Amino acid sequence: MKLKDMEFKTILVDRNEEDKITTITLNRARKKNTLTVRLLKEIAEALSLLKNDRKTRVVVFQGAKLKDPPEGKLPAFSAGADLTSGLKGIDITSPQEMTSAFLEIHKCFDEIEDFPKVTIAAIDGYAAGGGCEFICCVDLRIATKRSIFASPELKLGAIPAGGGTQRLMRLIGMSRAKQMIFIGEYISAEKAYEFGLVNYLVDLSEFYQKTQELALTIAKGPTIHQKLTKAAMNLGIQAPLKVGLALERDALGLIVQTKDALEGLTAFMERREPKFKGK
């Protein structure tokens, strides 16, 4: 099945074939883009079709916004899990049903994390709970200065069970992850940037432009190099150093055989910008 034949109910998929940038929008603005199993499964389905799409070199995730938002109300990348309908039909007091439900959520987040192309979260507004867990799965995060981040699950009698106990500490360190999770406070974009949760912090007026510039920079890069480097890093952080170094050598051995490797070296010697083809 092709992407154009898919009918999504909770996401929007926009492919810019010229720039080779695909944008996936969490399309539940009236619900602050809260996450449901269906939404995550739709993202996983879209990504499975984009893996081998030569017109997609980078994927940007963003949250939908209301056309006429209430004055003073922040939008959301995602305000977390949908506690009203996201777990509909599941007995939340049953260990078996809850662990089974979150296994499905883990699988969807794994699909985002393991996607072979570079992913970006473009965050304007809230990224809380499951939304914060979501952004930990992508490669790079750009946020507006008005954005707010949190892992407040303990205050709700739960834990960040969508991968938050594991990915957040790998991203920002054990101490800061424990601070966010145990205190559960909402932190500013500046604090998130200081923690390393956000890579780029921009004014709202520059948000779209800077996001596109970042995505375009990546899209112009050597995609095979990006894929193998991402795999080595994602696997290497879970392994002893020696294993990680072996992954790095294996990636290098494959990369030097590509046309893009030759193009990069040739461009350097000729003092020009390389033109990578993904070959």
C-alpha positions in Angstrom: 0.0 0.0 0.0 1.2 3.5 -0.8 1.1 6.5 1.6 -1.4 8.3 -0.7 -3.9 5.5 -0.3 -3.8 5.6 3.5 -6.7 7.3 5.3 -5.5 8.7 8.6 -8.0 9.9 11.3 -5.6 11.4 13.8 -2.6 12.6 11.9 -1.8 14.6 8.7 1.1 13.7 6.4 2.5 16.3 4.1 5.3 15.3 1.7 7.4 18.1 0.1 8.9 16.1 -2.7 11.1 19.0 -3.9 12.9 19.5 -0.5 12.4 15.9 0.5 10.9 16.8 3.8 7.8 15.1 5.2 5.8 16.7 8.0 3.6 14.5 10.2 1.1 16.6 12.2 -0.6 15.3 15.4 -4.1 16.3 14.4 -6.1 16.5 17.6 -5.8 20.2 18.3 -9.1 20.4 20.3 -7.7 17.7 22.6 -4.3 19.4 22.8 -2.9 16.7 20.6 -3.1 14.2 23.4 -1.9 10.7 22.5 -4.1 7.7 21.8 -3.0 4.2 20.8 -4.7 4.8 17.4 -2.7 8.0 16.8 0.6 6.3 17.6 -0.3 3.3 15.4 -1.1 5.7 12.6 2.3 7.3 13.0 4.0 3.9 13.0 2.0 3.0 9.8 3.1 6.2 8.1 6.7 5.7 9.0 6.7 2.1 7.7 5.7 3.5 4.3 8.3 6.4 4.5 11.3 4.2 5.3 12.0 3.4 1.6 10.5 6.6 0.2 13.3 8.3 -1.8 11.3 11.6 -1.7 11.6 11.7 2.1 15.0 12.3 3.7 13.8 13.8 7.0 10.6 13.7 9.0 9.3 16.6 11.1 6.7 16.0 13.8 4.5 18.9 14.9 1.3 19.5 16.8 -1.9 20.9 15.1 -3.2 24.2 16.3 -6.7 25.7 16.6 -7.5 28.2 14.0 -9.1 30.5 16.6 -7.3 29.7 19.9 -8.6 31.2 23.2 -6.6 34.3 24.1 -3.7 33.5 26.4 -3.9 29.8 25.8 -0.8 27.9 24.7 -1.0 25.4 21.9 0.5 22.0 22.4 2.9 19.7 20.6 1.2 17.1 22.8 -0.1 17.5 26.3 0.3 13.8 27.1 -1.9 10.7 27.0 -5.6 11.0 26.4 -6.9 9.9 29.8 -10.5 10.0 28.7 -10.5 7.9 25.5 -6.9 6.8 25.0 -7.3 3.8 27.3 -11.0 3.2 26.5 -12.0 -0.4 27.2 -9.0 -1.1 29.3 -9.3 -1.9 33.0 -6.7 0.5 34.5 -6.6 -1.5 37.7 -5.6 -4.6 35.9 -1.8 -5.2 35.7 -2.2 -7.5 32.7 -4.3 -5.1 30.7 -2.2 -2.1 31.5 1.1 -3.7 30.7 -0.3 -5.1 27.5 -1.6 -1.7 26.5 1.7 0.0 27.2 3.6 -2.7 25.3 1.7 -1.4 22.2 2.7 2.1 23.1 6.3 1.1 23.5 6.2 -0.6 20.1 5.0 2.6 18.5 7.6 4.8 20.2 10.2 2.2 19.2 9.1 2.7 15.6 9.7 6.4 15.9 13.1 6.0 17.6 14.3 3.3 15.1 13.1 5.1 12.0 16.2 5.0 9.8 16.0 8.7 8.7 16.6 11.8 10.8 13.5 12.9 12.7 12.8 16.3 14.2 10.2 17.4 16.8 9.0 21.0 16.2 7.6 22.0 19.5 5.4 25.1 20.1 3.6 25.0 23.5 3.1 22.0 25.8 5.2 18.8 25.6 4.0 17.1 28.7 3.7 13.5 29.9 3.4 11.3 26.9 4.2 14.3 24.8 7.6 14.7 26.6 8.1 10.9 26.1 7.4 11.3 22.4 10.0 14.0 21.8 12.6 11.8 23.5 12.2 9.3 20.7 13.2 11.7 17.9 16.7 12.8 16.9 16.5 16.6 17.3 14.1 19.0 19.0 13.5 22.6 18.1 11.2 24.7 20.3 9.7 28.1 20.7 10.7 30.1 23.8 7.1 30.0 25.1 7.1 26.2 25.2 6.7 24.2 28.4 7.8 20.7 29.3 6.9 18.3 32.0 6.8 14.7 33.2 4.0 15.0 35.8 2.8 11.4 35.9 3.7 10.7 39.6 1.4 13.5 40.6 -1.4 11.7 38.8 -0.7 8.4 40.6 1.1 6.9 37.7 4.7 6.7 36.3 6.0 7.9 32.9 5.5 4.4 31.5 5.7 5.3 27.8 9.5 5.1 28.0 10.0 8.1 30.2 11.9 6.3 32.9 14.4 5.2 30.4 14.7 7.6 27.4 14.6 10.8 29.4 17.6 9.9 31.6 19.6 8.8 28.5 18.9 12.1 26.9 19.5 14.6 29.8 21.2 12.5 32.4 20.0 10.6 35.5 20.0 13.6 37.9 18.0 15.9 35.8 15.6 13.2 34.7 14.9 12.4 38.3 14.3 16.0 39.0 11.7 16.3 36.3 10.0 13.0 37.2 10.0 13.2 41.0 9.1 16.9 41.2 6.8 16.8 38.3 7.0 20.6 37.8 6.5 22.3 34.4 9.7 23.7 33.2 10.4 26.6 30.8 11.8 26.2 27.3 15.0 27.9 28.6 15.4 25.3 31.3 14.7 22.5 28.9 17.4 23.9 26.6 19.8 24.1 29.6 19.0 20.5 30.4 19.7 19.4 26.9 16.1 18.3 26.3 15.9 20.9 23.5 18.5 21.4 20.8 17.4 24.7 19.4 15.4 27.5 21.0 13.8 30.2 18.8 11.4 33.0 18.9 7.9 32.2 17.7 8.2 34.6 14.8 11.2 32.5 13.5 9.9 29.1 14.4 8.6 27.9 11.0 11.6 29.3 9.1 14.2 27.9 11.5 12.5 24.5 11.5 12.5 24.4 7.7 16.1 25.5 7.6 17.1 22.7 10.0 15.2 20.1 8.1 16.5 21.3 4.7 20.1 21.2 6.0 19.6 17.5 7.0 17.8 16.7 3.8 20.8 17.8 1.8 23.1 15.5 3.7 24.2 12.0 2.9 21.3 9.8 3.8 23.1 6.5 4.0 25.7 8.1 6.3 22.9 9.5 8.5 21.1 6.1 8.6 24.2 4.1 9.6 25.4 6.8 12.1 22.0 6.9 13.7 21.9 3.1 14.1 25.4 3.0 15.6 24.6 5.8 18.1 21.1 4.4 19.1 22.5 0.9 19.6 25.8 2.0 21.0 24.3 3.9 23.9 22.8 0.6 25.1 26.0 -1.3 24.8 29.5 -1.4 26.3 32.0 1.0 24.7 33.9 -1.7 22.9 30.7 -2.9 21.3 29.8 0.6 20.3 33.2 1.1 18.7 32.7 -2.1 16.7 29.3 -0.8 15.4 31.1 2.4 14.4 33.8 0.5 12.4 31.1 -1.6 10.7 29.2 1.6 9.7 32.4 3.1 8.4 33.1 0.0 6.3 29.8 0.3 4.6 29.9 4.1 4.2 33.3 4.2 2.3 31.7 2.1 -0.4 29.1 4.7 -1.3 29.1 7.2 -4.0 28.3 9.9 -1.5 31.5 9.2 0.3 33.4 9.8 -2.9 31.4 12.9 -3.6 32.1 14.4 -0.1 35.8 13.9 -0.5 35.8 15.2 -4.0 33.8 18.3 -3.1 36.2 19.0 -0.2 39.2 18.8 -2.5 37.5 21.0 -5.1 36.4 23.5 -2.4 32.7 23.3 -3.3 29.5 22.2 -1.6 28.8 18.5 -2.0 25.8 17.2 -3.8 24.7 14.0 -2.1 22.4 11.7 -3.9 21.8 9.1 -1.2 23.8 6.4 -3.1 
